[in-house]
């Protein structure tokens, strides 16, 4: 079911400082930036090979990303895997009783709750294009 790792999401306290550090250390460049009011963070996407690193700074202390930072400190928050058929994978996981969240039945994204994977927040997704 799981293919290559194509996303590594890292929670940081200061997005701008983290971007500068990753650019300097690893010769990466920001492809895009966004903010999610729904999930309470702002981010920067730094492509690498087939996937990307997502740096995330919490913006809402009541949301999961901020709670993660408060509890665990800076570090890896989520690992995204290339999945050939996200809806089919979600169906199979749910049939096994796994807690999976998917925005819609045909969405190219889904998330497996960390309690289902020994603390690892797993994202099922298709790779992005970085044109």
C-alpha positions in Angstrom: 0.0 0.0 0.0 2.7 2.5 1.0 5.1 3.8 -1.6 8.0 6.2 -1.3 8.1 8.9 1.5 7.1 12.0 -0.4 6.4 14.4 2.5 8.1 15.1 5.8 6.3 17.7 7.9 8.3 19.4 10.6 6.8 21.6 13.3 8.9 24.7 14.1 8.6 27.6 16.5 9.7 30.2 13.9 9.0 29.5 10.3 11.3 32.2 8.9 14.3 31.0 10.9 13.6 27.4 9.9 13.3 28.3 6.2 16.6 30.2 6.4 18.3 27.3 8.2 17.1 24.6 5.8 18.0 26.7 2.7 21.5 27.3 4.1 22.2 23.8 5.4 20.7 21.7 2.6 20.6 24.1 -0.4 16.8 23.9 -0.6 14.5 26.6 -2.0 10.9 27.4 -1.0 8.4 26.5 -3.7 5.3 27.8 -2.0 3.9 29.1 1.2 0.4 28.9 2.6 -1.7 29.3 5.8 -4.4 26.9 7.0 -6.9 28.6 9.2 -8.7 25.2 9.5 -5.7 23.4 10.9 -4.0 26.4 12.5 -0.6 26.7 10.9 1.4 28.5 8.2 3.9 26.6 6.2 6.6 26.6 3.6 7.1 23.8 1.1 10.7 22.9 0.1 10.9 20.4 -2.8 13.4 17.6 -2.8 13.5 14.8 -5.4 10.1 13.2 -5.7 8.7 14.8 -2.5 9.1 17.7 -0.2 9.8 19.0 3.4 7.0 21.0 4.8 8.0 23.4 7.6 5.0 24.3 9.8 4.6 27.0 12.4 1.4 26.9 14.6 -0.9 29.9 14.4 -3.8 28.7 16.6 -2.9 27.4 20.1 -6.1 25.3 20.2 -5.2 23.2 17.1 -3.3 19.9 16.8 0.0 21.4 15.4 0.3 23.8 18.3 -0.5 21.1 20.9 2.1 18.9 19.3 4.7 21.6 19.5 3.8 22.3 23.2 4.0 18.6 24.1 6.9 17.4 21.9 8.8 20.5 20.9 10.1 21.0 17.3 10.4 18.0 15.1 8.8 15.6 12.7 5.0 15.8 12.9 3.8 13.8 9.9 5.2 11.5 7.2 3.4 11.4 3.9 3.6 8.3 1.6 2.9 7.9 -2.1 -0.2 5.8 -2.4 -1.4 4.6 -5.9 -5.1 4.6 -5.0 -5.9 6.7 -1.9 -9.7 6.0 -1.8 -9.0 2.2 -2.1 -6.4 2.4 0.6 -8.8 4.3 2.9 -11.5 1.6 2.3 -9.1 -1.2 3.1 -7.8 0.5 6.3 -11.4 1.3 7.5 -12.4 -2.4 6.9 -9.6 -3.3 9.4 -11.1 -0.8 11.9 -8.4 1.8 11.4 -9.3 5.5 12.1 -8.7 7.3 8.8 -9.7 10.9 8.0 -10.4 11.8 4.3 -11.7 15.2 3.2 -14.0 13.6 0.6 -14.6 10.1 -0.9 -12.4 10.8 -4.0 -9.8 13.0 -2.2 -6.1 12.4 -3.1 -5.3 12.9 0.6 -6.1 10.9 3.8 -4.6 10.8 7.3 -4.2 7.8 9.6 -4.5 8.8 13.2 -1.2 8.6 15.1 -2.7 6.2 17.7 -3.2 3.7 14.8 0.5 3.7 13.9 2.4 3.7 17.2 2.5 7.6 17.3 3.3 8.2 13.6 0.9 10.6 11.9 0.7 9.0 8.4 -0.5 10.9 5.3 -1.6 8.9 2.3 -1.2 11.1 -0.9 -0.2 11.4 -4.5 3.0 13.3 -5.2 2.9 17.0 -6.1 4.3 18.6 -9.2 6.8 21.4 -8.5 6.7 23.3 -11.8 
